[in-house]
Amino acid sequence: MTQNPPGGPSTLSTLYRERIWPSPWVFVSTALVIPASLLVFLPINLFAGVIVAIVLYGAVVLVLVATSPIIEVLPGELVAGRARVPVDLIAGVTAFRGEEATLQRGRLLDARAWLLIRGWVAPVVKIDLADASDPTPYWIVSTRTPDALTAALTSAIDSARAA
C-alpha cells in the first residue's frame, strides 16, 4: 500500500510521503513585505522601489518553499526533515487533531521531545521512541494527513517486526 498525499513524487519503496507546504494564507500574509518595501524605497526611486518589492517577495516565497520539510516513511525508516529514525526504535504512534493537537504541542509537551512542527498545519502525530540510550522520549510531527502517516508507520513497524 503506497500512501502519497499531494506534495511529492511516489517511489515503489516509499510507504508515505508528504511535503509540508505553507498554507495559502502564509503567502498572502508575507505579501505585506511588498507595501512595506515600497514605503521605504518609493521616496528614493519609483523603479527601484518596485524592483526591490518584487525581488524581496520572491525571496520570501523561495525561502518558504525551500524550507518546507518532507516526511517520508520508507521500509525500515522514518525520515522527517533532516532527522531519521529506524522503525524498530518506534514504540508507538498516535495521531492528534484539534484541541488535543494543541495540547500536545503546548502544555503536554516534554521539553526533551524532538519537534518538526509548522504553525500552519494543525494536526500532529506523536511518535514514541523505544531507544533507552536516547534522551528524546518522542517526536512530534506536523502533518495534514495524520491517519495516513499513522497507518504507514504502523505498517512499516509491523513489517520490520515480522522480518
N, C-alpha and C positions, 0 to 999 in steps of 0.2 A: 504494500500500500504506500503510494507516494502522496504526500500531503504538501502541496506547494501553493500557498496563498500568493496573491499578487505581490511582486517585489523582487522576483529573481528567476533565473532560468532553472529548469529542472535537470537533474542528472539521475542516472539509474541508481546510484548508491545513496542518494540523498533521501532521507525519510521525511524531512521537513525543512523548509527554507523560507525565511521572511526577512525582508529589509524593512527596518522601522523608519519609513519616510516621515518627514514632518507633515503635519496636517495643513490643509489649505489656509487656515486662519493664521498659521505661523508665517507663511509667505506674505499674506495680506498685512499682518501687523509689522513685519520687518520692512514693508514698503514705506513706512514712515521715515525711513532714512532718506528717501527722495526729497520730500519737502524740507527736511532738516538741512540737508546738504545744499539745497537751492537757497535756503535762507542765509547760509554762510557765504556762498560763492557768487550769487547773483549780483550783489553790490560791487564785486570786483570785475566780473565779466560774465555776460549772459551765456556765451558759448561755453566757457569754462565751467560755469555752474551746471549746465545741462549735461555736459560730458561727465563731470565728477559724479553727479547724481546717478546717472546710468551705470557707470563703472562701479560705484560703491554698492548699489543694489545688486548688480550682477555678482560682485564678490561675496556678498552676504548669502545669496542663493547658492552659489557654488560651495561655500563652506557648509551650509546646511545639508546639501545633497551629499557632499564628500564625507561628512562625518556621520551619516546615517548608518548605524550598525546593522550587521546581518546576524540573525540567529539561525543556526543550522544544526539539525540532528542527522548525524551520519551513523552508519553501523559501528557501534562501539565508542562513539564520541559525541559530546555536545560542544558546539562552538557558539559562543555568544560574544560578539565583538572580537576583541583580541584574545579573549580567555578561552581555554579549552579544559574539559574535564572528561575522563573516561566514564562511560555509563555504568561500569561496575562499581564506581565510587558514589553513585547516586542512591540514596536510601529511600527517597520518596518524592513525589511530585504532586503539587496542589495548585489548582487554578483559583484565582480570586477576581471578582468583579465588584464594581460599585463601592459601597462603604467598606466592605471587607478589604478590597484592594488598597483603599486609602489608609486603613489601619495598618496593613502590612508594610506600607511604605513609610508610615509615620510612627504612631505610638507603640506599636508592637515590634518595631524593627530592632534587631540586635545590632549594635554598633560594629560587630565583627563581620557582619554579612557582606558579601560581595554584591554590588548593585550594577545593573545595566537598565536604568530606568530613563524614560523620557516623559516629560510633563504633558505632552500632547497625546499620550497613549494611556488610558485609564486602567485597563486590565493588567494584571501581573500573574506570573507563575512563580511559585516558591519551590526551589529545588533543594531538598535536604541532602547534605553530604554525609557519607559514612567513613570518611578518612580520619582516623584518630590522630594522625600526625599533622593534620591541617587545622589551624585555629579558626578557620572560616566555617561556621555551622551550616550555612545555606547561601544560596544565590537567590536574588530577586530579579526577575527579568520582565520588562515590559513587553507585551505582545498584543496585537489586535485580535489574535485568534488563540486564546488560551486553551480551549478544548482541543484544538488540533495539535498544539505543541505538547500538551499533556499526553495525548494519545500516542504521538510519535515517540516521545521519551519512554513511555511505558512499554511500547513495542520494542524499542531498542534495548531497554533494560531486560525484558523477558528473553529476547534473542541472545543477549550476552550471557545470561544465567543458564540458558539451555545449552549453550556451546561448550 
